[in-house]
Amino acid sequence: MANAASMREEAETIAVKALGFVAADPELLPRFLAITGIEVHSIRQAAGEPGFLAGVLQFI
């Protein structure tokens, strides 16, 4: 059974991939930005925060 640290790492990996998916989609990205209120230039920094990544998964 996977430990908590490896499960968290796997969840973060999935969320980062989901963020890449959203960022690459010309229809989803503007909607994501509008709903979250985040600025494009702030995404990279926010991606390091678990709460933001959880929000990305909720958006998907």
C-alpha positions as CSV (number, residue, x, y, z in Angstrom):
1,M,0.0,0.0,0.0
2,A,1.3,3.5,-0.9
3,N,2.3,5.8,1.9
4,A,0.8,9.2,2.4
5,A,3.8,11.0,0.9
6,S,3.7,9.0,-2.3
7,M,-0.1,9.4,-2.6
8,R,0.3,13.2,-2.2
9,E,3.1,13.3,-4.8
10,E,0.9,11.3,-7.3
11,A,-2.0,13.6,-6.7
12,E,0.2,16.7,-7.3
13,T,1.5,15.1,-10.5
14,I,-2.0,14.5,-11.7
15,A,-3.0,18.1,-10.9
16,V,0.0,19.6,-12.7
17,K,-0.9,17.5,-15.8
18,A,-4.5,18.8,-15.5
19,L,-3.2,22.4,-15.3
20,G,-1.1,21.8,-18.4
21,F,-4.3,20.5,-20.1
22,V,-6.3,23.6,-19.1
23,A,-3.5,25.9,-20.2
24,A,-3.2,24.3,-23.6
25,D,-6.9,24.6,-24.3
26,P,-7.9,28.0,-25.9
27,E,-11.4,27.6,-24.6
28,L,-10.8,26.3,-21.1
29,L,-8.0,28.6,-20.1
30,P,-10.0,31.9,-20.3
31,R,-12.8,30.2,-18.4
32,F,-10.4,28.9,-15.7
33,L,-8.9,32.4,-15.4
34,A,-12.3,34.0,-15.1
35,I,-13.6,31.6,-12.5
36,T,-10.5,31.6,-10.3
37,G,-9.7,35.2,-10.7
38,I,-6.0,34.3,-11.1
39,E,-3.8,36.3,-13.5
40,V,-1.8,34.4,-16.2
41,H,1.5,35.6,-14.8
42,S,0.6,34.2,-11.4
43,I,-0.1,30.6,-12.4
44,R,3.4,29.3,-12.2
45,Q,3.8,30.5,-8.6
46,A,0.4,29.3,-7.6
47,A,1.0,25.9,-9.0
48,G,3.4,25.3,-6.1
49,E,0.5,25.6,-3.7
50,P,-1.5,22.4,-2.9
51,G,-4.7,24.4,-2.5
52,F,-4.4,25.8,-6.0
53,L,-3.8,22.4,-7.5
54,A,-6.9,21.1,-5.7
55,G,-8.8,23.9,-7.4
56,V,-7.5,22.9,-10.8
57,L,-8.8,19.4,-10.2
58,Q,-12.2,20.7,-9.1
59,F,-12.3,22.8,-12.2
60,I,-11.7,19.8,-14.4
